[in-house]
Amino acid sequence: MNDAWAMIADARTDLADYLETLDDAQWDAPSLCEEWKVRDVVGHLVQATSKLRVQVIIRRVIRNGFNLNRTIANGAKEDGAKSPQQLLMELRAGIHSQVRPPTTTVESLLGDVVVHTQDIRRALGPPGTIPEARLLVTLDRMRRVNAVLGNKKRIAGLTLRATDIPWSVGSGPEVSGPGEALLMAMCGRKVALADLTGDGVAVLRGR
């Protein structure tokens, strides 16, 4: 678990360093998350670094009709309305935070940071490089996630095989390519399918 927390801190640091290079127009650009700008994604990640008061959480859930997805999405937009400077300051302040939202594992929290970082990087340019150890832990966790994201169902009956790191899972028609592209594809980011090959790509595209 300590290794996972260290990976989260490193991932947050890498994201903050990348965000430092963006101009105002890029902060307002669309990310790969539907209806979320880059600033909204950062707002979402900042939320996870601090314990929101119980009253705030309850108020947001009620305001969004007890819909978890809507609560998360609208909460990200609320926090994303802050200035880039404020968001960056709060992200850096929370780099070593070990707050874990309810029902979330440390590995899931790592996956959230890694995937959302790629939602930003892929939307603005090259995806960059995820350190192998960090990517392996994220792949192993995110392939099991079903609630909300539906990753487990999305890759059912397929073999996923990374070509740049020692990782594979599943059985059935193969989907192969860089581990980062496999991660993003299993999380429903169809743009990553362009980096993948195999008979299973068409199946994955249809899900």
Residue frames relative to the residue before (quaternion, step in Angstrom):
aa qw qx qy qz dx dy dz
M 1.0000 0.0000 0.0000 0.0000 0.00 0.00 0.00
N 0.6163 0.5490 -0.3445 0.4472 3.57 1.05 -0.77
D 0.6264 0.5305 -0.3328 0.4642 3.58 1.05 -0.78
A 0.6515 0.5165 -0.3184 0.4554 3.59 0.97 -0.84
W 0.6469 0.5011 -0.3272 0.4725 3.60 0.97 -0.80
A 0.6335 0.5225 -0.3316 0.4646 3.59 1.02 -0.76
M 0.6419 0.5165 -0.3182 0.4689 3.58 1.04 -0.78
I 0.6212 0.5336 -0.3379 0.4639 3.58 1.05 -0.76
A 0.6537 0.5094 -0.3122 0.4644 3.58 0.92 -0.91
D 0.6595 0.5017 -0.3055 0.4690 3.58 0.96 -0.86
A 0.6548 0.5147 -0.3108 0.4580 3.58 0.98 -0.87
R 0.6450 0.5058 -0.3153 0.4782 3.59 1.00 -0.80
T 0.6400 0.5219 -0.3220 0.4630 3.57 1.01 -0.80
D 0.6483 0.5148 -0.3156 0.4637 3.58 0.93 -0.89
L 0.6565 0.5025 -0.3159 0.4656 3.58 0.96 -0.85
A 0.6557 0.5133 -0.3208 0.4513 3.59 0.87 -0.91
D 0.6425 0.5172 -0.3227 0.4643 3.58 0.97 -0.83
Y 0.6522 0.5031 -0.3112 0.4740 3.58 1.01 -0.80
L 0.6563 0.5237 -0.3139 0.4432 3.59 0.91 -0.89
E 0.5716 0.6018 -0.3696 0.4177 3.58 1.15 -0.59
T 0.6864 0.5004 -0.2820 0.4461 3.59 1.14 -0.60
L 0.5925 0.6180 -0.3545 0.3760 3.61 1.24 -0.28
D 0.3462 -0.6962 0.5799 0.2431 3.55 -1.21 0.54
D 0.7348 -0.4399 0.2753 0.4368 3.59 -1.26 0.19
A 0.6322 0.5399 -0.3362 0.4425 3.58 1.03 -0.79
Q 0.6605 0.5024 -0.3122 0.4625 3.61 1.00 -0.74
W 0.6088 0.5368 -0.3564 0.4629 3.60 1.07 -0.61
D 0.7246 0.4117 -0.2331 0.5011 3.58 1.12 -0.63
A 0.4769 0.6792 -0.4334 0.3514 3.60 1.28 0.04
P 0.5696 -0.5800 0.4440 0.3768 3.62 -1.16 0.49
S 0.2901 -0.7120 0.6071 0.2005 3.57 -1.13 0.67
L 0.6577 -0.4779 0.3714 0.4484 3.59 -1.23 -0.20
C 0.5664 0.5561 -0.3953 0.4623 3.59 1.26 -0.17
E 0.4961 -0.6927 0.4363 0.2893 3.56 -0.64 1.13
E 0.8571 0.0916 -0.1281 0.4905 3.54 -0.90 1.09
W 0.6225 0.5118 -0.3609 0.4693 3.62 1.23 0.13
K 0.3258 -0.6947 0.6077 0.2051 3.52 -1.01 0.89
V 0.6980 -0.4275 0.3441 0.4601 3.57 -1.29 0.16
R 0.6594 0.5260 -0.3087 0.4395 3.59 0.90 -0.91
D 0.6380 0.5266 -0.3280 0.4560 3.61 1.08 -0.69
V 0.6184 0.5316 -0.3383 0.4696 3.57 1.05 -0.76
V 0.6566 0.4946 -0.3086 0.4786 3.57 0.95 -0.86
G 0.6189 0.5441 -0.3389 0.4540 3.57 1.01 -0.78
H 0.6380 0.5266 -0.3114 0.4676 3.58 1.01 -0.84
L 0.6924 0.4740 -0.2851 0.4632 3.58 0.87 -0.91
V 0.6157 0.5403 -0.3459 0.4575 3.58 1.08 -0.66
Q 0.5874 0.5942 -0.3641 0.4115 3.59 1.04 -0.78
A 0.6915 0.5144 -0.2799 0.4229 3.56 0.96 -0.88
T 0.6421 0.5457 -0.3283 0.4268 3.60 1.22 -0.23
S 0.7719 0.2696 -0.1682 0.5507 3.60 1.21 -0.19
K 0.4826 -0.6631 0.4938 0.2889 3.54 -1.11 0.69
L 0.2708 -0.7477 0.5858 0.1562 3.54 -0.50 1.19
R 0.5414 -0.6060 0.4620 0.3553 3.54 -1.03 0.70
V 0.6119 -0.5795 0.3963 0.3644 3.56 -1.09 0.79
Q 0.6386 0.5413 -0.3314 0.4351 3.57 1.00 -0.81
V 0.6355 0.5309 -0.3258 0.4563 3.59 1.04 -0.79
I 0.6524 0.5159 -0.3081 0.4618 3.57 0.93 -0.92
I 0.6664 0.5026 -0.2996 0.4621 3.57 0.87 -0.99
R 0.6532 0.5233 -0.3166 0.4465 3.58 0.93 -0.89
R 0.6660 0.4993 -0.3004 0.4658 3.59 0.97 -0.86
V 0.6473 0.5179 -0.3235 0.4562 3.59 0.95 -0.83
I 0.6658 0.4944 -0.3021 0.4701 3.57 0.92 -0.92
R 0.6626 0.5230 -0.3094 0.4378 3.57 0.90 -0.93
N 0.7425 0.3749 -0.2069 0.5151 3.58 1.17 -0.59
G 0.5832 -0.6528 0.3492 0.3345 3.55 1.15 0.70
F 0.5924 -0.6068 0.3396 0.4069 3.57 1.16 0.72
N 0.4500 0.6551 -0.4622 0.3934 3.58 1.22 0.56
L 0.3910 -0.7625 0.4661 0.2203 3.59 -0.42 1.24
N 0.6631 0.5110 -0.3138 0.4480 3.58 0.86 -0.94
R 0.6722 0.4918 -0.2955 0.4679 3.55 0.95 -0.90
T 0.6216 0.5463 -0.3352 0.4503 3.56 1.05 -0.77
I 0.6639 0.4988 -0.2974 0.4711 3.57 0.95 -0.93
A 0.6786 0.5119 -0.2910 0.4390 3.57 0.88 -1.01
N 0.7139 0.4442 -0.2634 0.4729 3.57 0.82 -0.96
G 0.6039 0.5479 -0.3543 0.4578 3.57 1.13 -0.60
A 0.6283 0.5328 -0.3273 0.4628 3.56 1.05 -0.79
K 0.6724 0.4940 -0.2983 0.4636 3.57 0.97 -0.83
E 0.6095 0.5462 -0.3538 0.4528 3.58 1.06 -0.70
D 0.7228 0.4132 -0.2458 0.4964 3.57 0.84 -0.97
G 0.6242 0.5592 -0.3345 0.4311 3.57 1.13 -0.60
A 0.5600 0.6117 -0.3833 0.4067 3.58 1.24 -0.29
K 0.5107 0.6326 -0.4274 0.3954 3.60 1.23 -0.20
S 0.6201 -0.5437 0.4016 0.3983 3.58 -1.21 0.34
P 0.6283 -0.5308 0.3970 0.4073 3.61 -1.15 0.48
Q 0.6383 0.5386 -0.3301 0.4400 3.57 0.99 -0.81
Q 0.6682 0.4926 -0.2959 0.4726 3.57 0.98 -0.87
L 0.6507 0.5153 -0.3169 0.4589 3.58 0.93 -0.86
L 0.6646 0.5003 -0.3028 0.4652 3.56 0.94 -0.88
M 0.6363 0.5266 -0.3269 0.4593 3.57 0.99 -0.82
E 0.6832 0.4816 -0.2876 0.4676 3.58 0.93 -0.91
L 0.6218 0.5284 -0.3459 0.4631 3.59 1.05 -0.71
R 0.6767 0.4810 -0.2985 0.4707 3.59 0.88 -0.89
A 0.6315 0.5373 -0.3343 0.4480 3.59 1.03 -0.75
G 0.7517 0.3967 -0.2065 0.4848 3.58 1.14 -0.64
I 0.2999 0.7943 -0.4931 0.1897 3.58 1.22 0.18
H 0.7865 0.3011 -0.1591 0.5152 3.59 0.88 -0.88
S 0.3391 0.7455 -0.5041 0.2740 3.58 1.24 0.30
Q 0.1491 -0.7782 0.6034 0.0898 3.57 -1.07 0.78
V 0.2460 0.7452 -0.5573 0.2714 3.53 1.08 0.83
R 0.0743 -0.7910 0.6067 0.0253 3.55 -0.90 0.91
P 0.4005 -0.7294 0.4982 0.2438 3.60 -0.50 1.18
P 0.6499 -0.5341 0.3653 0.3988 3.61 -1.12 0.60
T 0.8418 0.1646 -0.1834 0.4804 3.56 -1.14 0.91
T 0.6025 0.5649 -0.3548 0.4381 3.62 1.26 0.08
T 0.3164 -0.7253 0.5776 0.2006 3.59 -0.94 0.89
V 0.6437 -0.5051 0.3889 0.4235 3.57 -1.24 0.31
E 0.6546 0.5179 -0.3102 0.4550 3.57 1.00 -0.84
S 0.6274 0.5223 -0.3339 0.4712 3.59 1.08 -0.69
L 0.6288 0.5295 -0.3251 0.4676 3.56 1.06 -0.78
L 0.6173 0.5257 -0.3317 0.4822 3.57 1.06 -0.76
G 0.6538 0.5231 -0.3096 0.4506 3.56 0.92 -0.92
D 0.6247 0.5478 -0.3332 0.4456 3.57 1.03 -0.80
V 0.6754 0.4856 -0.2936 0.4710 3.58 0.92 -0.91
V 0.6837 0.5015 -0.2945 0.4408 3.58 0.85 -1.00
V 0.6969 0.4729 -0.2854 0.4575 3.59 0.78 -1.00
H 0.6924 0.4691 -0.2943 0.4625 3.59 0.87 -0.86
T 0.5707 0.5513 -0.3886 0.4684 3.58 1.14 -0.48
Q 0.6769 0.4745 -0.2903 0.4820 3.57 0.97 -0.83
D 0.5627 0.5787 -0.3843 0.4481 3.60 1.16 -0.52
I 0.6773 0.4639 -0.2754 0.5002 3.56 1.09 -0.70
R 0.7081 0.4826 -0.2820 0.4315 3.56 0.71 -1.10
R 0.6792 0.4861 -0.3017 0.4597 3.60 0.88 -0.88
A 0.6440 0.5267 -0.3275 0.4478 3.58 1.07 -0.66
L 0.7574 0.3913 -0.1929 0.4858 3.57 1.10 -0.70
G 0.7976 -0.1733 0.1439 0.5596 3.59 1.16 -0.40
P 0.8109 -0.2025 0.1618 0.5247 3.60 -1.12 -0.61
P 0.5461 -0.6672 0.4050 0.3042 3.59 -1.05 0.74
G 0.4139 -0.7035 0.4854 0.3134 3.58 1.19 -0.32
T 0.4868 -0.6531 0.4990 0.2957 3.56 -1.30 -0.22
I 0.2326 -0.7465 0.6099 0.1290 3.56 -0.93 0.97
P 0.5024 -0.6491 0.4647 0.3322 3.64 -0.75 0.92
E 0.6069 -0.6265 0.3513 0.3403 3.56 -0.91 0.96
A 0.6725 0.5000 -0.3194 0.4425 3.61 0.78 -0.95
R 0.6497 0.5141 -0.3052 0.4695 3.58 0.99 -0.86
L 0.6698 0.5044 -0.2946 0.4585 3.57 0.95 -0.88
L 0.6418 0.5335 -0.3256 0.4444 3.59 0.96 -0.82
V 0.6619 0.4908 -0.3071 0.4761 3.60 0.90 -0.90
T 0.6651 0.5123 -0.3022 0.4515 3.57 0.97 -0.87
L 0.6430 0.5183 -0.3203 0.4640 3.59 0.93 -0.85
D 0.6845 0.4965 -0.2947 0.4451 3.58 0.86 -0.95
R 0.6786 0.4643 -0.2975 0.4851 3.58 1.07 -0.64
M 0.7224 0.4766 -0.2736 0.4196 3.56 0.72 -1.05
R 0.5968 0.5652 -0.3807 0.4237 3.63 1.09 -0.46
R 0.6835 0.4864 -0.2829 0.4651 3.59 1.20 -0.45
V 0.5537 0.6401 -0.3892 0.3636 3.59 1.20 -0.39
N 0.0520 -0.8108 0.5829 0.0069 3.57 -0.82 0.97
A 0.6574 0.5018 -0.3127 0.4671 3.58 0.89 -0.94
V 0.8296 0.1668 -0.1847 0.4998 3.56 -1.07 0.91
L 0.8097 0.2906 -0.1491 0.4876 3.61 0.53 -1.15
G 0.2691 -0.8113 0.4845 0.1864 3.60 1.06 -0.66
N 0.2691 0.8056 -0.4977 0.1758 3.61 1.17 0.42
K 0.6512 0.5396 -0.3205 0.4268 3.58 0.87 -0.96
K 0.6711 0.4796 -0.2845 0.4885 3.57 0.95 -0.89
R 0.6411 0.5611 -0.3246 0.4109 3.58 0.97 -0.86
I 0.7812 0.3249 -0.1788 0.5022 3.62 0.96 -0.77
A 0.3554 0.7504 -0.4912 0.2632 3.61 1.26 0.15
G 0.8258 0.2254 -0.1779 0.4854 3.57 -1.02 0.85
L 0.6568 0.4740 -0.3123 0.4964 3.59 1.24 0.28
T 0.3205 -0.6881 0.6062 0.2373 3.53 -1.26 0.43
L 0.1214 -0.7698 0.6241 0.0562 3.56 -0.80 1.05
R 0.0211 0.8169 -0.5727 0.0651 3.57 -0.70 1.08
A 0.2958 -0.7599 0.5558 0.1616 3.57 -0.68 1.13
T 0.3173 -0.7656 0.5356 0.1621 3.55 -1.02 0.82
D 0.7360 0.4108 -0.2303 0.4864 3.60 1.22 -0.22
I 0.7556 0.2017 -0.1404 0.6072 3.58 1.30 -0.19
P 0.5496 -0.6331 0.4272 0.3388 3.63 -1.16 0.48
W 0.4447 0.6742 -0.4744 0.3501 3.59 0.24 1.25
S 0.1900 0.7415 -0.6321 0.1202 3.54 -1.05 0.88
V 0.0178 -0.7924 0.6095 -0.0135 3.54 -1.22 0.51
G 0.7789 0.4010 -0.2603 0.4059 3.54 -1.27 0.47
S 0.2232 -0.7313 0.6221 0.1682 3.52 -1.39 -0.12
G 0.5645 0.5650 -0.4486 0.4010 3.53 -1.13 0.69
P 0.7898 -0.2584 0.1995 0.5193 3.60 -1.21 -0.32
E 0.4033 -0.7681 0.4571 0.1961 3.56 -0.87 1.00
V 0.1003 -0.7162 0.6874 0.0665 3.48 -1.30 0.72
S 0.0506 0.8292 -0.5512 0.0775 3.58 -0.49 1.14
G 0.3496 0.7132 -0.5587 0.2388 3.52 -1.22 0.58
P 0.7690 -0.3272 0.2417 0.4932 3.60 -1.23 -0.21
G 0.5919 -0.6077 0.3995 0.3474 3.56 -1.04 0.78
E 0.6275 0.5411 -0.3407 0.4443 3.58 1.02 -0.75
A 0.6638 0.4942 -0.3071 0.4699 3.59 0.95 -0.83
L 0.6192 0.5282 -0.3416 0.4700 3.60 1.04 -0.70
L 0.6341 0.5372 -0.3204 0.4546 3.56 0.98 -0.86
M 0.7095 0.4588 -0.2726 0.4603 3.56 0.78 -1.00
A 0.6384 0.5261 -0.3270 0.4569 3.58 1.05 -0.75
M 0.6702 0.4865 -0.3152 0.4634 3.60 0.91 -0.83
C 0.6715 0.4656 -0.2841 0.5015 3.58 1.25 -0.45
G 0.6335 -0.6042 0.3062 0.3740 3.57 1.26 0.37
R 0.5040 0.6265 -0.4454 0.3938 3.60 1.21 0.25
K 0.2623 -0.8335 0.4684 0.1309 3.55 0.06 1.33
V 0.5346 0.6285 -0.4134 0.3852 3.61 1.15 -0.45
A 0.6294 0.5561 -0.3336 0.4283 3.59 1.13 -0.61
L 0.5271 0.6503 -0.4117 0.3602 3.61 1.18 -0.39
A 0.5748 0.6009 -0.3749 0.4098 3.59 1.16 -0.51
D 0.6902 0.4611 -0.2697 0.4882 3.60 1.21 -0.45
L 0.6685 0.5006 -0.2795 0.4738 3.58 1.31 -0.01
T 0.1620 -0.7742 0.6051 0.0906 3.56 -1.23 0.50
G 0.5407 0.6307 -0.4622 0.3101 3.55 -1.32 0.24
D 0.6661 -0.5282 0.3638 0.3807 3.55 -1.29 0.46
G 0.6629 0.5387 -0.3114 0.4164 3.59 1.11 -0.57
V 0.4881 0.6807 -0.4375 0.3271 3.60 1.21 -0.27
A 0.6479 0.5214 -0.3176 0.4555 3.58 0.95 -0.84
V 0.6261 0.5268 -0.3299 0.4708 3.57 1.06 -0.79
L 0.6792 0.4957 -0.2860 0.4595 3.55 0.89 -0.98
R 0.6254 0.5460 -0.3352 0.4454 3.57 1.04 -0.74
G 0.7049 0.4811 -0.2620 0.4506 3.57 1.06 -0.70
R 0.6482 0.5290 -0.3260 0.4401 3.57 1.22 -0.11
